[in-house]
């Protein structure tokens, strides 16, 4: 079964240091916010070469298209019920919103299905 890899891009605003982003990721891991059904792994990386400053990416690896669809539905946005009970909104509102200078759900992202 093909996995789904969703790549999310985060550009830190001026005044936010890399250490703050790393601490936010550690806090989210400690709180279990990445323990989502169907999510096999999440990897965070910083860019080595880019025109934009302080750009990072998260690679979210889901076990299958079906597992990805359960969370994201066909619209690409979490179902309102998931938003009330799941960990994803907590990651966005409690963690990312403190670091980014824009709404976390407006980041650039692309989801890929493994060949």
MOPAC internal coordinates of N, CA, C and O (Angstrom, degrees):
PM7 1SCF
backbone

  N    0.0000 0     0.00 0     0.00 0    0    0    0
  C    1.4460 1     0.00 0     0.00 0    1    0    0
  C    1.5357 1   108.83 1     0.00 0    2    1    0
  O    1.2310 1   120.51 1   -46.44 1    3    2    1
  N    1.3071 1   116.64 1   133.56 1    3    2    1
  C    1.4673 1   121.66 1  -177.62 1    5    3    2
  C    1.5243 1   111.13 1   -74.27 1    6    5    3
  O    1.2310 1   121.52 1   -44.14 1    7    6    5
  N    1.3145 1   114.70 1   135.86 1    7    6    5
  C    1.4660 1   120.16 1   176.20 1    9    7    6
  C    1.5249 1   109.54 1   -82.26 1   10    9    7
  O    1.2310 1   120.86 1   -18.01 1   11   10    9
  N    1.3236 1   115.97 1   161.99 1   11   10    9
  C    1.4605 1   122.34 1   173.08 1   13   11   10
  C    1.5169 1   107.30 1  -112.47 1   14   13   11
  O    1.2310 1   120.98 1   -48.60 1   15   14   13
  N    1.3235 1   115.72 1   131.40 1   15   14   13
  C    1.4641 1   121.61 1   178.51 1   17   15   14
  C    1.5204 1   106.80 1  -119.30 1   18   17   15
  O    1.2310 1   121.23 1   -63.53 1   19   18   17
  N    1.3102 1   115.26 1   116.47 1   19   18   17
  C    1.4563 1   121.28 1  -179.03 1   21   19   18
  C    1.5262 1   107.97 1  -107.09 1   22   21   19
  O    1.2310 1   120.84 1   -56.39 1   23   22   21
  N    1.3275 1   116.00 1   123.61 1   23   22   21
  C    1.4649 1   121.41 1  -177.64 1   25   23   22
  C    1.5230 1   108.32 1  -105.81 1   26   25   23
  O    1.2310 1   121.10 1   -61.43 1   27   26   25
  N    1.3247 1   115.50 1   118.57 1   27   26   25
  C    1.4643 1   122.03 1   179.32 1   29   27   26
  C    1.5202 1   108.39 1  -109.55 1   30   29   27
  O    1.2310 1   120.51 1   -44.55 1   31   30   29
  N    1.3236 1   116.63 1   135.45 1   31   30   29
  C    1.4639 1   121.30 1  -179.91 1   33   31   30
  C    1.5244 1   110.35 1  -106.92 1   34   33   31
  O    1.2310 1   121.40 1   -43.88 1   35   34   33
  N    1.3158 1   114.93 1   136.12 1   35   34   33
  C    1.4643 1   121.81 1   178.40 1   37   35   34
  C    1.5218 1   108.49 1  -126.47 1   38   37   35
  O    1.2310 1   120.58 1   -54.26 1   39   38   37
  N    1.3153 1   116.50 1   125.74 1   39   38   37
  C    1.4616 1   120.72 1   174.51 1   41   39   38
  C    1.5233 1   107.27 1  -112.00 1   42   41   39
  O    1.2310 1   121.07 1   -63.02 1   43   42   41
  N    1.3234 1   115.56 1   116.98 1   43   42   41
  C    1.4580 1   119.64 1  -178.15 1   45   43   42
  C    1.5224 1   110.17 1   -76.35 1   46   45   43
  O    1.2310 1   120.41 1   -43.25 1   47   46   45
  N    1.3243 1   116.82 1   136.75 1   47   46   45
  C    1.4611 1   119.43 1   178.54 1   49   47   46
  C    1.5264 1   111.32 1   -74.52 1   50   49   47
  O    1.2310 1   121.10 1   -16.11 1   51   50   49
  N    1.3096 1   115.51 1   163.89 1   51   50   49
  C    1.4688 1   120.17 1   176.17 1   53   51   50
  C    1.5220 1   108.86 1   -55.55 1   54   53   51
  O    1.2310 1   121.25 1   -39.72 1   55   54   53
  N    1.3130 1   115.22 1   140.28 1   55   54   53
  C    1.4580 1   120.45 1   179.00 1   57   55   54
  C    1.5171 1   114.12 1    94.57 1   58   57   55
  O    1.2310 1   120.04 1   164.87 1   59   58   57
  N    1.3228 1   117.52 1   -15.13 1   59   58   57
  C    1.4657 1   120.93 1   176.84 1   61   59   58
  C    1.5194 1   107.42 1  -100.37 1   62   61   59
  O    1.2310 1   121.19 1   -58.16 1   63   62   61
  N    1.3045 1   115.33 1   121.84 1   63   62   61
  C    1.4646 1   121.22 1  -176.87 1   65   63   62
  C    1.5269 1   111.22 1   -90.61 1   66   65   63
  O    1.2310 1   121.29 1   -23.13 1   67   66   65
  N    1.3135 1   115.14 1   156.87 1   67   66   65
  C    1.4654 1   121.62 1   178.63 1   69   67   66
  C    1.5259 1   111.32 1   -56.43 1   70   69   67
  O    1.2310 1   120.48 1   143.74 1   71   70   69
  N    1.3224 1   116.68 1   -36.26 1   71   70   69
  C    1.4693 1   120.65 1  -179.83 1   73   71   70
  C    1.5276 1   111.37 1   -62.89 1   74   73   71
  O    1.2310 1   120.12 1   146.69 1   75   74   73
  N    1.3285 1   117.38 1   -33.31 1   75   74   73
  C    1.4673 1   120.56 1   177.92 1   77   75   74
  C    1.5244 1   110.67 1   -67.31 1   78   77   75
  O    1.2310 1   120.88 1   139.50 1   79   78   77
  N    1.3292 1   115.92 1   -40.50 1   79   78   77
  C    1.4595 1   119.76 1   178.48 1   81   79   78
  C    1.5277 1   109.99 1   -66.14 1   82   81   79
  O    1.2310 1   120.35 1   136.57 1   83   82   81
  N    1.3212 1   116.93 1   -43.43 1   83   82   81
  C    1.4703 1   121.17 1   178.17 1   85   83   82
  C    1.5268 1   110.64 1   -61.14 1   86   85   83
  O    1.2310 1   120.20 1   139.66 1   87   86   85
  N    1.3272 1   117.23 1   -40.34 1   87   86   85
  C    1.4692 1   121.11 1   178.72 1   89   87   86
  C    1.5285 1   110.77 1   -66.30 1   90   89   87
  O    1.2310 1   120.29 1   142.60 1   91   90   89
  N    1.3235 1   117.04 1   -37.40 1   91   90   89
  C    1.4625 1   120.85 1   178.40 1   93   91   90
  C    1.5276 1   110.84 1   -64.97 1   94   93   91
  O    1.2310 1   120.69 1   138.73 1   95   94   93
  N    1.3244 1   116.29 1   -41.27 1   95   94   93
  C    1.4669 1   120.64 1   177.59 1   97   95   94
  C    1.5284 1   109.75 1   -63.35 1   98   97   95
  O    1.2310 1   120.50 1   135.36 1   99   98   97
  N    1.3211 1   116.65 1   -44.64 1   99   98   97
  C    1.4703 1   120.79 1   179.18 1  101   99   98
  C    1.5270 1   110.76 1   -61.34 1  102  101   99
  O    1.2310 1   120.35 1   138.82 1  103  102  101
  N    1.3291 1   116.94 1   -41.18 1  103  102  101
  C    1.4687 1   120.71 1   179.11 1  105  103  102
  C    1.5261 1   110.82 1   -64.14 1  106  105  103
  O    1.2310 1   120.59 1   138.94 1  107  106  105
  N    1.3187 1   116.47 1   -41.06 1  107  106  105
  C    1.4653 1   120.24 1   178.85 1  109  107  106
  C    1.5271 1   111.00 1   -64.85 1  110  109  107
  O    1.2310 1   120.44 1   138.43 1  111  110  109
  N    1.3236 1   116.76 1   -41.57 1  111  110  109
  C    1.4759 1   120.24 1   177.32 1  113  111  110
  C    1.5270 1   110.26 1   -62.04 1  114  113  111
  O    1.2310 1   120.99 1   135.27 1  115  114  113
  N    1.3315 1   115.71 1   -44.73 1  115  114  113
  C    1.4678 1   120.71 1  -178.89 1  117  115  114
  C    1.5290 1   111.21 1   -61.75 1  118  117  115
  O    1.2310 1   120.43 1   143.86 1  119  118  117
  N    1.3081 1   116.78 1   -36.14 1  119  118  117
  C    1.4680 1   121.58 1   179.86 1  121  119  118
  C    1.5261 1   112.45 1   -80.70 1  122  121  119
  O    1.2310 1   120.23 1   175.33 1  123  122  121
  N    1.3265 1   117.17 1    -4.67 1  123  122  121
  C    1.4618 1   120.52 1   178.70 1  125  123  122
  C    1.5190 1   113.89 1    76.66 1  126  125  123
  O    1.2310 1   120.18 1  -157.65 1  127  126  125
  N    1.3349 1   117.25 1    22.35 1  127  126  125
  C    1.4596 1   120.15 1  -176.47 1  129  127  126
  C    1.5204 1   113.48 1   -70.70 1  130  129  127
  O    1.2310 1   120.30 1   164.20 1  131  130  129
  N    1.3222 1   117.02 1   -15.80 1  131  130  129
  C    1.4610 1   119.76 1   178.70 1  133  131  130
  C    1.5266 1   111.68 1  -100.72 1  134  133  131
  O    1.2310 1   120.24 1  -172.46 1  135  134  133
  N    1.3177 1   117.15 1     7.54 1  135  134  133
  C    1.4598 1   121.96 1   176.46 1  137  135  134
  C    1.5262 1   108.28 1   -87.76 1  138  137  135
  O    1.2310 1   121.29 1  -106.36 1  139  138  137
  N    1.3152 1   115.13 1    73.64 1  139  138  137
  C    1.4571 1   122.67 1  -175.15 1  141  139  138
  C    1.5236 1   108.19 1  -110.27 1  142  141  139
  O    1.2310 1   120.43 1   -43.34 1  143  142  141
  N    1.3140 1   116.78 1   136.66 1  143  142  141
  C    1.4563 1   121.47 1   179.24 1  145  143  142
  C    1.5234 1   110.34 1   -56.01 1  146  145  143
  O    1.2310 1   120.57 1   -51.66 1  147  146  145
  N    1.3248 1   116.52 1   128.34 1  147  146  145
  C    1.4564 1   122.27 1   179.01 1  149  147  146
  C    1.5162 1   114.71 1    88.43 1  150  149  147
  O    1.2310 1   120.05 1   167.64 1  151  150  149
  N    1.3348 1   117.50 1   -12.36 1  151  150  149
  C    1.4644 1   120.96 1   178.77 1  153  151  150
  C    1.5234 1   108.14 1   -86.80 1  154  153  151
  O    1.2310 1   120.64 1   -64.26 1  155  154  153
  N    1.3299 1   116.37 1   115.74 1  155  154  153
  C    1.4637 1   121.28 1  -178.11 1  157  155  154
  C    1.5196 1   112.00 1   -82.31 1  158  157  155
  O    1.2310 1   121.07 1   142.02 1  159  158  157
  N    1.3353 1   115.55 1   -37.98 1  159  158  157
  C    1.4657 1   119.76 1  -175.77 1  161  159  158
  C    1.5178 1   109.52 1  -162.40 1  162  161  159
  O    1.2310 1   121.49 1   -22.30 1  163  162  161
  N    1.3183 1   114.75 1   157.70 1  163  162  161
  C    1.4604 1   121.10 1   169.72 1  165  163  162
  C    1.5224 1   106.55 1  -137.09 1  166  165  163
  O    1.2310 1   121.05 1   -48.12 1  167  166  165
  N    1.3126 1   115.60 1   131.88 1  167  166  165
  C    1.4613 1   121.82 1  -179.19 1  169  167  166
  C    1.5229 1   108.23 1  -123.14 1  170  169  167
  O    1.2310 1   120.62 1   -45.34 1  171  170  169
  N    1.3132 1   116.42 1   134.66 1  171  170  169
  C    1.4617 1   121.70 1   176.44 1  173  171  170
  C    1.5201 1   108.48 1  -110.84 1  174  173  171
  O    1.2310 1   121.01 1   -38.41 1  175  174  173
  N    1.3326 1   115.67 1   141.59 1  175  174  173
  C    1.4645 1   120.61 1  -178.87 1  177  175  174
  C    1.5241 1   109.27 1  -145.06 1  178  177  175
  O    1.2310 1   121.50 1   -24.81 1  179  178  177
  N    1.3225 1   114.74 1   155.19 1  179  178  177
  C    1.4689 1   119.14 1   174.34 1  181  179  178
  C    1.5184 1   107.50 1  -109.16 1  182  181  179
  O    1.2310 1   120.95 1   -27.96 1  183  182  181
  N    1.3030 1   115.78 1   152.04 1  183  182  181
  C    1.4566 1   119.50 1  -178.07 1  185  183  182
  C    1.5139 1   110.57 1   -72.89 1  186  185  183
  O    1.2310 1   121.70 1   -33.94 1  187  186  185
  N    1.3020 1   114.36 1   146.06 1  187  186  185
  C    1.4570 1   120.74 1   174.70 1  189  187  186
  C    1.5181 1   110.54 1   -96.85 1  190  189  187
  O    1.2310 1   120.84 1   147.86 1  191  190  189
  N    1.3163 1   116.01 1   -32.14 1  191  190  189
  C    1.4529 1   120.80 1  -178.32 1  193  191  190
  C    1.5260 1   108.95 1  -141.97 1  194  193  191
  O    1.2310 1   120.73 1   -59.54 1  195  194  193
  N    1.3102 1   116.20 1   120.46 1  195  194  193
  C    1.4612 1   120.84 1   178.58 1  197  195  194
  C    1.5160 1   109.73 1  -165.13 1  198  197  195
  O    1.2310 1   120.95 1   -19.25 1  199  198  197
  N    1.2952 1   115.78 1   160.75 1  199  198  197
  C    1.4676 1   120.23 1   175.15 1  201  199  198
  C    1.5196 1   110.69 1   -84.85 1  202  201  199
  O    1.2310 1   121.05 1   160.22 1  203  202  201
  N    1.3176 1   115.60 1   -19.78 1  203  202  201
  C    1.4646 1   119.94 1   179.56 1  205  203  202
  C    1.5164 1   109.21 1   -91.72 1  206  205  203
  O    1.2310 1   120.36 1   -30.60 1  207  206  205
  N    1.3082 1   116.91 1   149.40 1  207  206  205
  C    1.4531 1   120.78 1  -178.71 1  209  207  206
  C    1.5320 1   110.29 1   -91.46 1  210  209  207
  O    1.2310 1   121.21 1   -29.94 1  211  210  209
  N    1.2982 1   115.29 1   150.06 1  211  210  209
  C    1.4680 1   122.49 1   175.60 1  213  211  210
  C    1.5298 1   112.82 1    47.22 1  214  213  211
  O    1.2310 1   120.66 1  -124.03 1  215  214  213
  N    1.3081 1   116.34 1    55.97 1  215  214  213
  C    1.4530 1   121.42 1   179.32 1  217  215  214
  C    1.5263 1   109.54 1  -103.48 1  218  217  215
  O    1.2310 1   121.42 1   -44.90 1  219  218  217
  N    1.3183 1   114.88 1   135.10 1  219  218  217
  C    1.4606 1   122.34 1  -178.48 1  221  219  218
  C    1.5213 1   108.66 1  -129.66 1  222  221  219
  O    1.2310 1   120.92 1   -16.60 1  223  222  221
  N    1.3141 1   115.85 1   163.40 1  223  222  221
  C    1.4615 1   120.60 1   176.51 1  225  223  222
  C    1.5181 1   109.31 1  -138.09 1  226  225  223
  O    1.2310 1   121.69 1   -29.30 1  227  226  225
  N    1.3086 1   114.37 1   150.70 1  227  226  225
  C    1.4616 1   121.50 1   171.32 1  229  227  226
  C    1.5195 1   106.41 1  -119.34 1  230  229  227
  O    1.2310 1   120.69 1   -47.88 1  231  230  229
  N    1.3164 1   116.28 1   132.12 1  231  230  229
  C    1.4566 1   122.01 1   175.51 1  233  231  230
  C    1.5290 1   106.96 1  -108.94 1  234  233  231
  O    1.2310 1   121.00 1   -69.74 1  235  234  233
  N    1.3089 1   115.70 1   110.26 1  235  234  233
  C    1.4583 1   122.80 1  -178.71 1  237  235  234
  C    1.5251 1   106.87 1   -97.27 1  238  237  235
  O    1.2310 1   119.82 1   -60.44 1  239  238  237
  N    1.3159 1   117.95 1   119.56 1  239  238  237
  C    1.4657 1   122.07 1  -175.66 1  241  239  238
  C    1.5331 1   108.91 1  -109.27 1  242  241  239
  O    1.2310 1   121.23 1   -65.83 1  243  242  241
  N    1.3253 1   115.25 1   114.17 1  243  242  241
  C    1.4666 1   121.90 1   179.80 1  245  243  242
  C    1.5227 1   109.31 1  -101.23 1  246  245  243
  O    1.2310 1   120.65 1   -33.02 1  247  246  245
  N    1.3242 1   116.37 1   146.98 1  247  246  245
  C    1.4682 1   120.97 1  -174.49 1  249  247  246
  C    1.5265 1   113.10 1   -65.43 1  250  249  247
  O    1.2310 1   119.65 1   154.65 1  251  250  249
  N    1.3327 1   118.27 1   -25.35 1  251  250  249
  C    1.4624 1   120.64 1  -178.87 1  253  251  250
  C    1.5224 1   110.22 1  -164.83 1  254  253  251
  O    1.2310 1   121.34 1   -11.69 1  255  254  253
  N    1.3134 1   115.04 1   168.31 1  255  254  253
  C    1.4670 1   120.56 1   174.95 1  257  255  254
  C    1.5251 1   109.65 1   -62.07 1  258  257  255
  O    1.2310 1   120.74 1   142.05 1  259  258  257
  N    1.3198 1   116.19 1   -37.95 1  259  258  257
  C    1.4599 1   120.67 1  -179.72 1  261  259  258
  C    1.5304 1   110.93 1   -62.50 1  262  261  259
  O    1.2310 1   120.49 1   135.90 1  263  262  261
  N    1.3293 1   116.66 1   -44.10 1  263  262  261
  C    1.4715 1   120.54 1   178.93 1  265  263  262
  C    1.5229 1   110.93 1   -63.89 1  266  265  263
  O    1.2310 1   120.71 1   139.96 1  267  266  265
  N    1.3238 1   116.24 1   -40.04 1  267  266  265
  C    1.4665 1   121.44 1   178.21 1  269  267  266
  C    1.5279 1   110.39 1   -64.62 1  270  269  267
  O    1.2310 1   120.67 1   136.50 1  271  270  269
  N    1.3462 1   116.33 1   -43.50 1  271  270  269
  C    1.4652 1   121.39 1   179.94 1  273  271  270
  C    1.5230 1   112.49 1   -62.58 1  274  273  271
  O    1.2310 1   119.98 1   145.58 1  275  274  273
  N    1.3226 1   117.65 1   -34.42 1  275  274  273
  C    1.4626 1   120.34 1   179.25 1  277  275  274
  C    1.5239 1   110.36 1   -59.06 1  278  277  275
  O    1.2310 1   120.55 1   138.31 1  279  278  277
  N    1.3171 1   116.55 1   -41.69 1  279  278  277
  C    1.4669 1   120.15 1  -179.46 1  281  279  278
  C    1.5216 1   112.17 1   -80.17 1  282  281  279
  O    1.2310 1   120.22 1   134.23 1  283  282  281
  N    1.3199 1   117.19 1   -45.77 1  283  282  281
  C    1.4639 1   120.37 1  -169.04 1  285  283  282
  C    1.5169 1   115.11 1   -98.39 1  286  285  283
  O    1.2310 1   119.43 1   168.56 1  287  286  285
  N    1.3067 1   118.69 1   -11.44 1  287  286  285
  C    1.4615 1   121.86 1  -178.56 1  289  287  286
  C    1.5282 1   109.26 1    56.22 1  290  289  287
  O    1.2310 1   119.57 1     3.90 1  291  290  289
  N    1.2964 1   118.43 1  -176.10 1  291  290  289
  C    1.4654 1   120.25 1  -177.10 1  293  291  290
  C    1.5212 1   112.72 1   -78.44 1  294  293  291
  O    1.2310 1   119.87 1   160.92 1  295  294  293
  N    1.3271 1   117.85 1   -19.08 1  295  294  293
  C    1.4657 1   120.11 1  -177.39 1  297  295  294
  C    1.5191 1   112.48 1   -77.91 1  298  297  295
  O    1.2310 1   120.29 1   165.54 1  299  298  297
  N    1.3376 1   117.05 1   -14.46 1  299  298  297
  C    1.4569 1   119.72 1  -176.98 1  301  299  298
  C    1.5141 1   112.90 1    85.19 1  302  301  299
  O    1.2310 1   120.10 1   179.13 1  303  302  301
  N    1.3124 1   117.41 1    -0.87 1  303  302  301
  C    1.4634 1   121.32 1   178.89 1  305  303  302
  C    1.5263 1   108.79 1  -116.64 1  306  305  303
  O    1.2310 1   120.03 1   -32.48 1  307  306  305
  N    1.3311 1   117.54 1   147.52 1  307  306  305
  C    1.4635 1   119.00 1   178.93 1  309  307  306
  C    1.5229 1   111.39 1   -60.49 1  310  309  307
  O    1.2310 1   121.04 1   -35.37 1  311  310  309
  N    1.3026 1   115.62 1   144.63 1  311  310  309
  C    1.4498 1   121.49 1   174.37 1  313  311  310
  C    1.5255 1   108.54 1   -64.10 1  314  313  311
  O    1.2310 1   119.23 1   -36.85 1  315  314  313
  N    1.3387 1   119.07 1   143.15 1  315  314  313
  C    1.4692 1   119.68 1   179.64 1  317  315  314
  C    1.5242 1   113.35 1   -53.77 1  318  317  315
  O    1.2310 1   120.03 1   143.89 1  319  318  317
  N    1.3396 1   117.55 1   -36.11 1  319  318  317
  C    1.4657 1   119.36 1   177.90 1  321  319  318
  C    1.5264 1   110.40 1   -64.42 1  322  321  319
  O    1.2310 1   120.23 1   137.43 1  323  322  321
  N    1.3474 1   117.17 1   -42.57 1  323  322  321
  C    1.4605 1   120.66 1   177.03 1  325  323  322
  C    1.5191 1   110.03 1   -62.10 1  326  325  323
  O    1.2310 1   120.67 1   141.74 1  327  326  325
  N    1.3295 1   116.32 1   -38.26 1  327  326  325
  C    1.4597 1   120.79 1  -177.57 1  329  327  326
  C    1.5204 1   111.08 1   -64.19 1  330  329  327
  O    1.2310 1   120.10 1   148.82 1  331  330  329
  N    1.3260 1   117.41 1   -31.18 1  331  330  329
  C    1.4682 1   119.82 1  -179.59 1  333  331  330
  C    1.5228 1   112.10 1   -79.13 1  334  333  331
  O    1.2310 1   120.34 1   148.41 1  335  334  333
  N    1.3338 1   116.96 1   -31.59 1  335  334  333
  C    1.4588 1   118.73 1  -171.59 1  337  335  334
  C    1.5221 1   114.40 1  -112.96 1  338  337  335
  O    1.2310 1   119.75 1   162.18 1  339  338  337
  N    1.3112 1   118.09 1   -17.82 1  339  338  337
  C    1.4570 1   120.32 1  -173.08 1  341  339  338
  C    1.5105 1   114.15 1   -87.06 1  342  341  339
  O    1.2310 1   121.66 1    -4.67 1  343  342  341
  N    1.3152 1   114.43 1   175.33 1  343  342  341
  C    1.4629 1   121.54 1  -179.20 1  345  343  342
  C    1.5239 1   112.31 1   -84.44 1  346  345  343
  O    1.2310 1   119.76 1   158.72 1  347  346  345
  N    1.3273 1   118.06 1   -21.28 1  347  346  345
  C    1.4631 1   120.13 1  -175.58 1  349  347  346
  C    1.5313 1   112.67 1   -58.57 1  350  349  347
  O    1.2310 1   118.96 1   130.53 1  351  350  349
  N    1.3340 1   119.59 1   -49.47 1  351  350  349
  C    1.4667 1   119.45 1   179.41 1  353  351  350
  C    1.5285 1   112.48 1   -62.64 1  354  353  351
  O    1.2310 1   120.48 1   149.45 1  355  354  353
  N    1.3118 1   116.69 1   -30.55 1  355  354  353
  C    1.4669 1   120.28 1   177.05 1  357  355  354
  C    1.5353 1   109.89 1   -65.83 1  358  357  355
  O    1.2310 1   120.46 1   138.76 1  359  358  357
  N    1.3337 1   116.73 1   -41.24 1  359  358  357
  C    1.4687 1   121.58 1   176.53 1  361  359  358
  C    1.5269 1   109.33 1   -60.44 1  362  361  359
  O    1.2310 1   120.67 1   135.44 1  363  362  361
  N    1.3411 1   116.33 1   -44.56 1  363  362  361
  C    1.4663 1   119.35 1  -178.71 1  365  363  362
  C    1.5211 1   113.00 1   -71.51 1  366  365  363
  O    1.2310 1   120.06 1   128.92 1  367  366  365
  N    1.3326 1   117.50 1   -51.08 1  367  366  365
  C    1.4695 1   119.58 1  -172.34 1  369  367  366
  C    1.5197 1   114.05 1   -81.42 1  370  369  367
  O    1.2310 1   119.74 1   144.39 1  371  370  369
  N    1.3210 1   118.09 1   -35.61 1  371  370  369
  C    1.4673 1   120.31 1  -177.53 1  373  371  370
  C    1.5200 1   113.36 1   -89.19 1  374  373  371
  O    1.2310 1   120.03 1   151.76 1  375  374  373
  N    1.3097 1   117.55 1   -28.24 1  375  374  373
  C    1.4640 1   120.24 1  -174.29 1  377  375  374
  C    1.5309 1   111.27 1  -109.88 1  378  377  375
  O    1.2310 1   120.22 1   115.41 1  379  378  377
  N    1.3245 1   117.19 1   -64.59 1  379  378  377
  C    1.4693 1   120.11 1  -175.04 1  381  379  378
  C    1.5258 1   113.37 1   -63.91 1  382  381  379
  O    1.2310 1   119.93 1   140.88 1  383  382  381
  N    1.3126 1   117.73 1   -39.12 1  383  382  381
  C    1.4688 1   120.37 1  -176.78 1  385  383  382
  C    1.5241 1   112.20 1   -60.25 1  386  385  383
  O    1.2310 1   120.17 1   152.70 1  387  386  385
  N    1.3110 1   117.28 1   -27.30 1  387  386  385
  C    1.4740 1   120.70 1   178.70 1  389  387  386
  C    1.5265 1   112.26 1   -75.27 1  390  389  387
  O    1.2310 1   120.49 1   159.90 1  391  390  389
  N    1.3222 1   116.66 1   -20.10 1  391  390  389
  C    1.4636 1   121.01 1  -173.68 1  393  391  390
  C    1.5235 1   112.14 1  -103.67 1  394  393  391
  O    1.2310 1   120.24 1   137.13 1  395  394  393
  N    1.3169 1   117.15 1   -42.87 1  395  394  393
  C    1.4637 1   121.00 1  -176.13 1  397  395  394
  C    1.5252 1   110.70 1   -80.78 1  398  397  395
  O    1.2310 1   120.57 1   -22.14 1  399  398  397
  N    1.3200 1   116.51 1   157.86 1  399  398  397
  C    1.4621 1   119.93 1   177.74 1  401  399  398
  C    1.5318 1   111.54 1  -101.83 1  402  401  399
  O    1.2310 1   120.41 1  -161.21 1  403  402  401
  N    1.3253 1   116.82 1    18.79 1  403  402  401
  C    1.4594 1   122.59 1   176.60 1  405  403  402
  C    1.5261 1   108.14 1  -146.80 1  406  405  403
  O    1.2310 1   120.72 1    -8.78 1  407  406  405
  N    1.3164 1   116.22 1   171.22 1  407  406  405
  C    1.4605 1   120.79 1   179.49 1  409  407  406
  C    1.5289 1   110.18 1   -59.68 1  410  409  407
  O    1.2310 1   119.64 1   -51.81 1  411  410  409
  N    1.3181 1   118.29 1   128.19 1  411  410  409
  C    1.4646 1   120.41 1  -179.61 1  413  411  410
  C    1.5286 1   113.89 1   -58.59 1  414  413  411
  O    1.2310 1   120.05 1   148.72 1  415  414  413
  N    1.3256 1   117.52 1   -31.28 1  415  414  413
  C    1.4675 1   118.09 1  -178.39 1  417  415  414
  C    1.5270 1   112.99 1   -80.19 1  418  417  415
  O    1.2310 1   120.07 1  -170.96 1  419  418  417
  N    1.3472 1   117.47 1     9.04 1  419  418  417
  C    1.4675 1   120.75 1   175.90 1  421  419  418
  C    1.5258 1   112.06 1  -108.11 1  422  421  419
  O    1.2310 1   120.02 1  -167.98 1  423  422  421
  N    1.3307 1   117.57 1    12.02 1  423  422  421
  C    1.4656 1   120.65 1   179.51 1  425  423  422
  C    1.5243 1   110.55 1   -66.41 1  426  425  423
  O    1.2310 1   120.72 1   -19.14 1  427  426  425
  N    1.3149 1   116.23 1   160.86 1  427  426  425
  C    1.4669 1   121.14 1   173.08 1  429  427  426
  C    1.5259 1   108.57 1   -79.17 1  430  429  427
  O    1.2310 1   120.87 1   -45.77 1  431  430  429
  N    1.3102 1   115.95 1   134.23 1  431  430  429
  C    1.4651 1   119.70 1   176.73 1  433  431  430
  C    1.5208 1   109.46 1  -151.37 1  434  433  431
  O    1.2310 1   121.30 1   -24.03 1  435  434  433
  N    1.3152 1   115.11 1   155.97 1  435  434  433
  C    1.4566 1   122.24 1   174.51 1  437  435  434
  C    1.5178 1   107.50 1  -140.97 1  438  437  435
  O    1.2310 1   120.52 1   -46.90 1  439  438  437
  N    1.3197 1   116.61 1   133.10 1  439  438  437
  C    1.4591 1   121.43 1   176.42 1  441  439  438
  C    1.5287 1   108.23 1  -104.11 1  442  441  439
  O    1.2310 1   121.02 1   -46.48 1  443  442  441
  N    1.3219 1   115.66 1   133.52 1  443  442  441
  C    1.4644 1   122.41 1  -178.34 1  445  443  442
  C    1.5255 1   109.34 1  -119.80 1  446  445  443
  O    1.2310 1   120.77 1   -36.34 1  447  446  445
  N    1.3222 1   116.13 1   143.66 1  447  446  445
  C    1.4569 1   120.54 1   172.52 1  449  447  446
  C    1.5187 1   107.62 1  -103.95 1  450  449  447
  O    1.2310 1   121.15 1   -52.08 1  451  450  449
  N    1.3215 1   115.40 1   127.92 1  451  450  449
  C    1.4591 1   121.69 1  -177.08 1  453  451  450
  C    1.5296 1   110.42 1   -62.31 1  454  453  451
  O    1.2310 1   121.06 1   -38.91 1  455  454  453
  N    1.3310 1   115.57 1   141.09 1  455  454  453
  C    1.4743 1   120.37 1   177.83 1  457  455  454
  C    1.5128 1   110.48 1   -84.60 1  458  457  455
  O    1.2310 1   120.10 1   180.00 1  459  458  457

